[in-house]
């Protein structure tokens, strides 16, 4: 079973993403902030990480860079899921190490397609 780590500071958004994933057969774990996510990623090595960008403390771009610098987590696929929808935001996210960039609001199908695209 594919395990997904969801990193989202807004509880309702986190629950929505987790529900979409569970309904599609994924095992899910979550973090409310990037620092906790770094620890969970290194400890559990999920198959994919979905992260918000705008979070207090460490943002999603910083999380991407930290994950990609760590030899244990550098190959983990990352999906950025954010309200930042400008072309420059997308470009910056991909340069930080994201594999896929989707914007909010997203559909269930968009989210699942993004996860499938990095888990093949």
DSSP file (Angstrom, degrees, kcal/mol; ACC not computed):
  #  RESIDUE AA STRUCTURE BP1 BP2  ACC     N-H-->O    O-->H-N    N-H-->O    O-->H-N    TCO  KAPPA ALPHA  PHI   PSI    X-CA   Y-CA   Z-CA
    1    1 A X              0   0    0      0, 0.0     2,-0.3     0, 0.0    25,-0.1   0.000 360.0 360.0 360.0 137.2    0.0    0.0    0.0
    2    2 A X        -     0   0    0     23,-0.3    25,-2.6    44,-0.1     2,-0.5  -0.610 360.0-149.1 -79.0 130.8    1.3    3.5   -0.9
    3    3 A X  E     -a   27   0A   0     -2,-0.3    44,-1.7    23,-0.2    45,-1.4  -0.878  10.3-165.3-106.2 132.4    1.8    5.8    2.1
    4    4 A X  E     -ab  28  48A   0     23,-2.7    25,-2.4    -2,-0.5     2,-0.6  -0.959  11.0-150.2-119.7 131.0    1.4    9.5    1.8
    5    5 A X  E     -ab  29  49A   0     43,-2.4    45,-2.8    -2,-0.4     2,-0.5  -0.900  15.3-157.3 -98.0 120.2    2.5   12.1    4.3
    6    6 A X  E     -ab  30  50A   0     23,-2.7    25,-2.6    -2,-0.6     2,-0.6  -0.880   6.6-168.6-102.2 123.2    0.2   15.2    4.2
    7    7 A X  E     +ab  31  51A   0     43,-3.3    45,-2.3    -2,-0.5     2,-0.3  -0.923  28.6 138.3-115.8 105.8    1.8   18.4    5.5
    8    8 A X        -     0   0    0     23,-2.0     6,-0.1    -2,-0.6    47,-0.1  -0.968  40.9-157.2-152.8 127.8   -0.9   21.1    5.9
    9    9 A X  S    S+     0   0    0     -2,-0.3     2,-0.7    45,-0.2    23,-0.1   0.669  77.4  81.4 -84.1 -16.2   -1.3   23.6    8.7
   10   10 A X  S  > S-     0   0    0      1,-0.2     4,-2.7     2,-0.0     3,-0.3  -0.811  71.8-150.2 -91.8 114.9   -5.1   24.2    8.2
   11   11 A X  H  > S+     0   0    0     -2,-0.7     4,-2.6     1,-0.2     5,-0.2   0.867  93.8  49.8 -54.3 -42.3   -7.0   21.4    9.9
   12   12 A X  H  > S+     0   0    0      2,-0.2     4,-2.1     1,-0.2    -1,-0.2   0.904 113.4  46.1 -66.1 -40.1   -9.9   21.4    7.4
   13   13 A X  H  > S+     0   0    0     -3,-0.3     4,-2.5     2,-0.2     5,-0.2   0.915 112.3  51.6 -65.0 -43.1   -7.6   21.3    4.4
   14   14 A X  H  X S+     0   0    0     -4,-2.7     4,-2.5     1,-0.2    -2,-0.2   0.927 111.4  46.8 -60.0 -46.2   -5.5   18.5    6.0
   15   15 A X  H  X S+     0   0    0     -4,-2.6     4,-2.7    -5,-0.2    -1,-0.2   0.890 110.6  52.6 -64.1 -40.2   -8.6   16.4    6.6
   16   16 A X  H  X S+     0   0    0     -4,-2.1     4,-2.4     2,-0.2    -2,-0.2   0.949 112.2  44.5 -61.1 -49.3  -10.0   17.0    3.1
   17   17 A X  H  X S+     0   0    0     -4,-2.5     4,-2.2     1,-0.2    -2,-0.2   0.926 114.1  50.1 -61.0 -45.4   -6.7   15.8    1.5
   18   18 A X  H  X S+     0   0    0     -4,-2.5     4,-2.8    -5,-0.2    -1,-0.2   0.903 110.4  49.8 -62.2 -41.6   -6.5   12.9    3.9
   19   19 A X  H  X S+     0   0    0     -4,-2.7     4,-2.6     2,-0.2    -1,-0.2   0.925 109.3  51.3 -63.5 -45.0  -10.1   11.8    3.2
   20   20 A X  H  X S+     0   0    0     -4,-2.4     4,-0.7     1,-0.2    -1,-0.2   0.919 113.8  45.6 -56.7 -44.0   -9.5   12.0   -0.6
   21   21 A X  H ><>S+     0   0    0     -4,-2.2     5,-2.2     2,-0.2     3,-0.9   0.935 112.6  48.4 -67.9 -46.8   -6.4    9.8   -0.3
   22   22 A X  H ><5S+     0   0    0     -4,-2.8     3,-2.0     1,-0.3    -2,-0.2   0.907 107.3  56.6 -59.7 -42.1   -8.0    7.2    2.1
   23   23 A X  H 3<5S+     0   0    0     -4,-2.6    -1,-0.3     1,-0.3    -2,-0.2   0.717 107.3  51.0 -63.1 -19.5  -11.0    6.9   -0.2
   24   24 A X  T <<5S-     0   0    0     -3,-0.9    -1,-0.3    -4,-0.7    -2,-0.2   0.175 127.0 -96.6-105.8  16.5   -8.7    6.0   -3.0
   25   25 A X  T < 5S+     0   0    0     -3,-2.0     2,-0.3     1,-0.3   -23,-0.3   0.616  76.2 137.4  88.1  14.4   -6.8    3.3   -1.1
   26   26 A X      < -     0   0    0     -5,-2.2     2,-0.4    -6,-0.1    -1,-0.3  -0.688  53.0-127.0 -93.4 147.2   -3.8    5.2    0.2
   27   27 A X  E     -a    3   0A   0    -25,-2.6   -23,-2.7    -2,-0.3     2,-0.4  -0.747  36.2-158.2 -83.5 140.0   -2.3    4.9    3.7
   28   28 A X  E     +a    4   0A   0     -2,-0.4     2,-0.3   -25,-0.2   -23,-0.2  -0.963  24.2 172.6-131.3 138.6   -2.1    8.4    5.2
   29   29 A X  E     -a    5   0A   0    -25,-2.4   -23,-2.7    -2,-0.4     2,-0.3  -0.915  20.4-154.2-130.1 162.9   -0.1   10.1    7.9
   30   30 A X  E     -a    6   0A   0     -2,-0.3     2,-0.3   -25,-0.2   -23,-0.2  -0.941  16.8-164.7-142.0 160.9    0.0   13.8    8.6
   31   31 A X  E     -a    7   0A   0    -25,-2.6   -23,-2.0    -2,-0.3     3,-0.1  -0.990  15.8-151.1-139.2 143.8    1.9   16.8   10.0
   32   32 A X  S    S+     0   0    0     -2,-0.3     2,-0.3   -25,-0.2   -25,-0.1   0.516  83.9  26.6 -91.4  -6.9    0.6   20.2   10.9
   33   33 A X  S  > S-     0   0    0      1,-0.1     4,-1.7    22,-0.1     5,-0.1  -0.979  79.3-112.8-152.5 163.9    4.0   21.8   10.2
   34   34 A X  H  > S+     0   0    0     24,-0.6     4,-2.3    22,-0.4     5,-0.2   0.846 110.2  57.3 -69.6 -36.0    7.2   21.3    8.2
   35   35 A X  H  > S+     0   0    0      1,-0.2     4,-1.5     2,-0.2    -1,-0.2   0.925 109.9  45.1 -64.0 -42.9    9.5   20.6   11.1
   36   36 A X  H  > S+     0   0    0      1,-0.2     4,-2.5     2,-0.2    -1,-0.2   0.887 110.7  55.8 -63.7 -38.5    7.4   17.7   12.2
   37   37 A X  H  X S+     0   0    0     -4,-1.7     4,-3.0     1,-0.2     5,-0.2   0.880 102.0  55.8 -63.0 -38.8    7.2   16.6    8.6
   38   38 A X  H  X S+     0   0    0     -4,-2.3     4,-2.0     1,-0.2    -1,-0.2   0.925 110.4  45.6 -58.3 -44.7   11.0   16.5    8.3
   39   39 A X  H  X S+     0   0    0     -4,-1.5     4,-2.2     2,-0.2    -2,-0.2   0.929 115.0  46.1 -64.7 -46.1   11.1   14.1   11.3
   40   40 A X  H  X>S+     0   0    0     -4,-2.5     4,-3.2     1,-0.2     5,-0.5   0.897 110.9  52.9 -65.6 -39.8    8.3   11.9   10.0
   41   41 A X  H  X5S+     0   0    0     -4,-3.0     4,-1.9     1,-0.2    -1,-0.2   0.928 113.0  43.5 -61.6 -44.7    9.7   11.7    6.5
   42   42 A X  H  <5S+     0   0    0     -4,-2.0    -1,-0.2    -5,-0.2    -2,-0.2   0.865 119.8  43.0 -68.3 -36.4   13.1   10.6    7.8
   43   43 A X  H  <5S+     0   0    0     -4,-2.2    -2,-0.2    -5,-0.2    -3,-0.2   0.917 129.6  21.9 -77.1 -44.5   11.6    8.1   10.3
   44   44 A X  H  <5S-     0   0    0     -4,-3.2    -3,-0.2    -5,-0.2    -2,-0.2   0.624  83.7-146.7-103.9 -15.4    8.9    6.5    8.1
   45   45 A X     << -     0   0    0     -4,-1.9    -4,-0.1    -5,-0.5   -42,-0.1   0.947  22.1-154.9  44.8  66.7   10.0    7.2    4.5
   46   46 A X        -     0   0    0      1,-0.1   -42,-0.2    -6,-0.1     3,-0.1  -0.179  21.8-117.0 -63.4 164.7    6.6    7.6    3.0
   47   47 A X  S    S+     0   0    0    -44,-1.7    30,-0.7     1,-0.2     2,-0.3   0.782  93.5   4.0 -75.1 -27.4    6.1    6.9   -0.7
   48   48 A X  E     -bc   4  77A   0    -45,-1.4   -43,-2.4    28,-0.1     2,-0.4  -0.988  64.0-143.4-155.4 151.8    5.1   10.5   -1.4
   49   49 A X  E     -bc   5  78A   0     28,-2.3    30,-3.3    -2,-0.3     2,-0.5  -0.981   7.5-164.9-121.0 130.1    4.8   13.8    0.4
   50   50 A X  E     +bc   6  79A   0    -45,-2.8   -43,-3.3    -2,-0.4     2,-0.4  -0.970  21.4 177.7-110.3 123.7    2.0   16.4   -0.2
   51   51 A X  E     -bc   7  80A   0     28,-2.7    30,-2.9    -2,-0.5   -43,-0.2  -0.973  28.5-133.1-134.1 144.7    2.8   19.8    1.3
   52   52 A X        -     0   0    0    -45,-2.3    30,-0.2    -2,-0.4     3,-0.1  -0.353  15.9-145.8 -73.1 165.9    1.3   23.2    1.5
   53   53 A X  S    S+     0   0    0     28,-0.3     7,-2.5     1,-0.2     2,-1.0   0.819  81.3  64.6-100.0 -50.6    3.6   26.1    0.8
   54   54 A X        +     0   0    0      5,-0.2     2,-0.3     6,-0.1   -45,-0.2  -0.655  68.7 135.7 -85.6 102.1    2.3   28.9    3.1
   55   55 A X        -     0   0    0     -2,-1.0   -22,-0.1    -3,-0.1     2,-0.0  -0.979  57.2 -98.4-141.7 151.1    2.9   27.6    6.7
   56   56 A X  S    S+     0   0    0     -2,-0.3     2,-0.7     3,-0.1   -22,-0.4  -0.343  96.7   5.1 -68.2 153.9    4.2   29.3    9.8
   57   57 A X  S    S+     0   0    0    -24,-0.1     2,-0.4   -23,-0.1    -2,-0.1  -0.655 133.9  21.9  77.0-116.5    7.8   28.6   10.7
   58   58 A X  S    S-     0   0    0     -2,-0.7   -24,-0.6    -4,-0.1   -23,-0.1  -0.726  82.6-144.7 -85.5 128.4    9.3   26.6    7.8
   59   59 A X     >  -     0   0    0     -2,-0.4     4,-2.2    -5,-0.1    -5,-0.2  -0.332  28.5 -97.9 -88.0 175.8    7.4   27.0    4.6
   60   60 A X  H  > S+     0   0    0     -7,-2.5     4,-2.3     1,-0.2    -7,-0.1   0.820 122.0  54.7 -64.2 -33.4    6.8   24.3    1.9
   61   61 A X  H  > S+     0   0    0     -8,-0.3     4,-2.3     2,-0.2    -1,-0.2   0.926 109.9  47.1 -64.9 -43.8    9.7   25.5   -0.3
   62   62 A X  H  > S+     0   0    0      1,-0.2     4,-2.5     2,-0.2    -2,-0.2   0.886 110.1  53.8 -64.0 -38.6   12.1   25.3    2.6
   63   63 A X  H  X S+     0   0    0     -4,-2.2     4,-2.7     2,-0.2     5,-0.2   0.932 107.7  50.7 -60.6 -46.3   10.7   21.8    3.4
   64   64 A X  H  X S+     0   0    0     -4,-2.3     4,-2.4     1,-0.2    -2,-0.2   0.945 111.3  47.5 -56.2 -49.8   11.4   20.7   -0.2
   65   65 A X  H  X S+     0   0    0     -4,-2.3     4,-1.5     1,-0.2    -1,-0.2   0.912 112.7  48.8 -60.1 -43.3   15.0   22.0    0.0
   66   66 A X  H  X S+     0   0    0     -4,-2.5     4,-1.1     1,-0.2    -1,-0.2   0.906 111.9  48.5 -64.7 -42.0   15.6   20.3    3.3
   67   67 A X  H  < S+     0   0    0     -4,-2.7     3,-0.3     1,-0.2     6,-0.3   0.901 112.0  49.0 -64.3 -40.8   14.1   16.9    2.1
   68   68 A X  H  < S+     0   0    0     -4,-2.4    -1,-0.2    28,-0.2    -2,-0.2   0.738 108.9  53.4 -73.5 -22.8   16.2   17.0   -1.0
   69   69 A X  H  < S+     0   0    0     -4,-1.5     2,-0.5    -5,-0.2    -1,-0.2   0.728  91.9  84.9 -81.3 -22.8   19.4   17.8    0.9
   70   70 A X  S >X S-     0   0    0     -4,-1.1     4,-1.7    -3,-0.3     3,-1.1  -0.702  73.1-146.3 -84.3 120.9   19.0   14.8    3.2
   71   71 A X  T 34 S+     0   0    0     -2,-0.5     4,-0.3     1,-0.3    -1,-0.1   0.820  98.5  54.9 -55.4 -31.8   20.4   11.6    1.7
   72   72 A X  T 34 S+     0   0    0      1,-0.2    -1,-0.3     2,-0.1     3,-0.1   0.786 122.8  24.3 -73.2 -26.8   17.7    9.5    3.4
   73   73 A X  T X4 S+     0   0    0     -3,-1.1     3,-1.8    -6,-0.3    -2,-0.2   0.401  88.7 103.7-118.9   0.9   14.8   11.6    2.0
   74   74 A X  T 3< S+     0   0    0     -4,-1.7    -3,-0.1     1,-0.3    -2,-0.1   0.730  83.9  48.8 -63.9 -22.3   16.2   13.1   -1.2
   75   75 A X  T 3  S+     0   0    0     -4,-0.3    -1,-0.3    -3,-0.1     2,-0.3   0.463  80.9 116.6 -96.2  -0.7   14.4   10.7   -3.5
   76   76 A X  S <  S-     0   0    0     -3,-1.8   -28,-0.1    -9,-0.2     2,-0.1  -0.509  70.5-119.7 -68.8 129.3   11.0   11.0   -1.9
   77   77 A X  E     -c   48   0A   0    -30,-0.7   -28,-2.3    -2,-0.3     2,-0.4  -0.453  28.5-155.0 -69.3 141.8    8.5   12.5   -4.4
   78   78 A X  E     -c   49   0A   0     19,-0.3    21,-2.9   -30,-0.2    22,-1.7  -0.976  11.1-165.2-125.0 129.9    7.0   15.8   -3.4
   79   79 A X  E     -cd  50 100A   0    -30,-3.3   -28,-2.7    -2,-0.4     2,-0.5  -0.963  13.1-150.4-109.9 117.6    3.7   17.3   -4.4
   80   80 A X  E     -cd  51 101A   0     20,-2.9    22,-3.1    -2,-0.6     2,-0.5  -0.780  13.7-174.3 -85.7 129.4    3.2   21.0   -3.6
   81   81 A X  E     + d   0 102A   0    -30,-2.9     2,-0.3    -2,-0.5   -28,-0.3  -0.933  25.7 141.7-128.0 103.6   -0.4   21.8   -3.1
   82   82 A X  E     - d   0 103A   0     20,-2.2    22,-2.3    -2,-0.5   -30,-0.0  -0.914  62.8-124.4-147.1 161.7   -0.9   25.5   -2.6
   83   83 A X  S    S+     0   0    0     -2,-0.3     2,-1.0    20,-0.3    20,-0.1   0.533  82.4 105.7 -83.6  -8.3   -3.0   28.6   -3.2
   84   84 A X        +     0   0    0      1,-0.2    -2,-0.2     5,-0.1    -1,-0.0  -0.632  43.6 166.0 -75.3 104.5    0.1   30.3   -4.8
   85   85 A X        +     0   0    0     -2,-1.0     2,-0.2     4,-0.1    -1,-0.2   0.200  25.1 116.6-115.2  16.0   -1.0   30.1   -8.4
   86   86 A X  S  > S-     0   0    0      1,-0.1     4,-2.1     4,-0.0     3,-0.2  -0.527  72.3-118.6 -82.6 154.1    1.4   32.4  -10.3
   87   87 A X  H  > S+     0   0    0      1,-0.2     4,-2.6     2,-0.2     5,-0.2   0.876 116.2  53.8 -58.2 -38.6    3.8   31.0  -12.9
   88   88 A X  H  > S+     0   0    0      2,-0.2     4,-2.7     1,-0.2    -1,-0.2   0.883 106.3  52.1 -65.2 -37.9    6.7   32.3  -10.9
   89   89 A X  H  > S+     0   0    0      2,-0.2     4,-2.6     1,-0.2    -2,-0.2   0.932 111.2  47.2 -61.1 -45.8    5.4   30.4   -7.8
   90   90 A X  H  X S+     0   0    0     -4,-2.1     4,-2.2     2,-0.2    -2,-0.2   0.928 113.0  48.2 -62.0 -47.1    5.2   27.2   -9.8
   91   91 A X  H  X S+     0   0    0     -4,-2.6     4,-2.0     1,-0.2    -2,-0.2   0.924 112.6  48.6 -59.6 -46.2    8.7   27.7  -11.3
   92   92 A X  H  X S+     0   0    0     -4,-2.7     4,-1.3     1,-0.2    -2,-0.2   0.908 110.0  52.4 -62.1 -42.7   10.2   28.4   -7.9
   93   93 A X  H  <>S+     0   0    0     -4,-2.6     5,-1.9     1,-0.2     4,-0.4   0.903 109.8  47.7 -60.6 -42.6    8.4   25.3   -6.4
   94   94 A X  H ><5S+     0   0    0     -4,-2.2     3,-1.0     1,-0.2    -1,-0.2   0.865 109.3  54.2 -68.3 -35.0    9.8   23.0   -9.0
   95   95 A X  H 3<5S+     0   0    0     -4,-2.0    -1,-0.2     1,-0.2    -2,-0.2   0.747 101.8  59.4 -69.8 -22.3   13.3   24.5   -8.6
   96   96 A X  T 3<5S-     0   0    0     -4,-1.3   -28,-0.2    -3,-0.3    -1,-0.2   0.566 131.8 -88.4 -82.3  -8.9   13.1   23.7   -4.8
   97   97 A X  T < 5S+     0   0    0     -3,-1.0   -19,-0.3    -4,-0.4    -3,-0.2   0.445  75.5 147.4 119.2   1.7   12.7   20.0   -5.6
   98   98 A X      < -     0   0    0     -5,-1.9    -1,-0.3     1,-0.1   -19,-0.2  -0.398  33.0-160.3 -67.8 146.6    8.9   19.5   -6.0
   99   99 A X  S    S+     0   0    0    -21,-2.9     2,-0.3     1,-0.3   -20,-0.2   0.759  77.6  18.9 -93.9 -32.8    7.9   16.9   -8.5
  100  100 A X  E     -d   79   0A   0    -22,-1.7   -20,-2.9    -7,-0.1     2,-0.4  -0.987  63.8-159.0-140.0 147.0    4.3   18.1   -9.0
  101  101 A X  E     +d   80   0A   0     -2,-0.3     2,-0.3   -22,-0.2   -20,-0.2  -0.973  15.8 172.6-130.2 115.2    2.7   21.5   -8.3
  102  102 A X  E     -d   81   0A   0    -22,-3.1   -20,-2.2    -2,-0.4     2,-0.3  -0.925  20.5-136.6-121.5 151.7   -1.1   21.7   -8.0
  103  103 A X  E     -d   82   0A   0     -2,-0.3     2,-0.3   -22,-0.2   -20,-0.3  -0.790  28.9 -82.2-111.3 150.2   -3.1   24.8   -6.9
  104  104 A X  S    S+     0   0    0    -22,-2.3     2,-0.1    -2,-0.3     3,-0.0  -0.676 105.7  50.0 -86.1 144.7   -6.0   25.2   -4.5
  105  105 A X  S    S+     0   0    0     -2,-0.3     2,-0.3     1,-0.1    -2,-0.2   0.568  82.8 166.6 -74.7 147.1   -8.9   24.8   -5.0
  106  106 A X        -     0   0    0     -2,-0.1     2,-0.2    -4,-0.1    -1,-0.1  -0.833  30.8-121.8-122.6 161.0   -8.2   21.3   -6.4
  107  107 A X     >  -     0   0    0     -2,-0.3     4,-2.2     1,-0.1     5,-0.2  -0.595  28.7-110.2 -96.4 164.8  -10.6   18.5   -7.2
  108  108 A X  H  > S+     0   0    0     -2,-0.2     4,-2.6     1,-0.2     5,-0.2   0.913 121.1  53.0 -55.9 -43.8  -10.3   15.0   -5.9
  109  109 A X  H  > S+     0   0    0      1,-0.2     4,-2.6     2,-0.2    -1,-0.2   0.894 106.8  50.7 -63.4 -41.5   -9.3   13.8   -9.4
  110  110 A X  H  > S+     0   0    0      2,-0.2     4,-2.1     1,-0.2    -1,-0.2   0.918 112.2  47.5 -62.1 -43.2   -6.5   16.4   -9.6
  111  111 A X  H  X S+     0   0    0     -4,-2.2     4,-2.1     2,-0.2    -2,-0.2   0.941 114.4  44.8 -63.5 -48.2   -5.1   15.4   -6.3
  112  112 A X  H  X S+     0   0    0     -4,-2.6     4,-2.8     1,-0.2     5,-0.2   0.892 112.0  52.8 -65.9 -39.4   -5.2   11.6   -7.0
  113  113 A X  H  X S+     0   0    0     -4,-2.6     4,-2.1    -5,-0.2    -1,-0.2   0.902 108.4  51.1 -60.9 -41.0   -3.7   12.2  -10.5
  114  114 A X  H  X S+     0   0    0     -4,-2.1     4,-0.8    -5,-0.2    -2,-0.2   0.921 112.3  45.8 -62.8 -44.5   -0.8   14.1   -8.9
  115  115 A X  H >X S+     0   0    0     -4,-2.1     3,-0.9     1,-0.2     4,-0.9   0.935 112.8  49.8 -65.4 -46.0   -0.1   11.3   -6.5
  116  116 A X  H >< S+     0   0    0     -4,-2.8     3,-0.6     1,-0.2     4,-0.4   0.868 103.0  61.8 -60.8 -35.6   -0.3    8.6   -9.1
  117  117 A X  H 3< S+     0   0    0     -4,-2.1    -1,-0.2     1,-0.2     3,-0.2   0.774 111.2  37.6 -65.3 -24.9    2.0   10.5  -11.4
  118  118 A X  H << S+     0   0    0     -3,-0.9    -1,-0.2    -4,-0.8    -2,-0.2   0.510 111.8  58.9-102.1  -5.8    4.9   10.3   -8.9
  119  119 A X    <<        0   0    0     -4,-0.9    -2,-0.2    -3,-0.6    -1,-0.1   0.258 360.0 360.0-106.0  11.3    4.2    6.8   -7.6
  120  120 A X              0   0    0     -4,-0.4    -1,-0.2    -3,-0.2    -3,-0.1   0.480 360.0 360.0 -81.8 360.0    4.5    4.9  -10.9
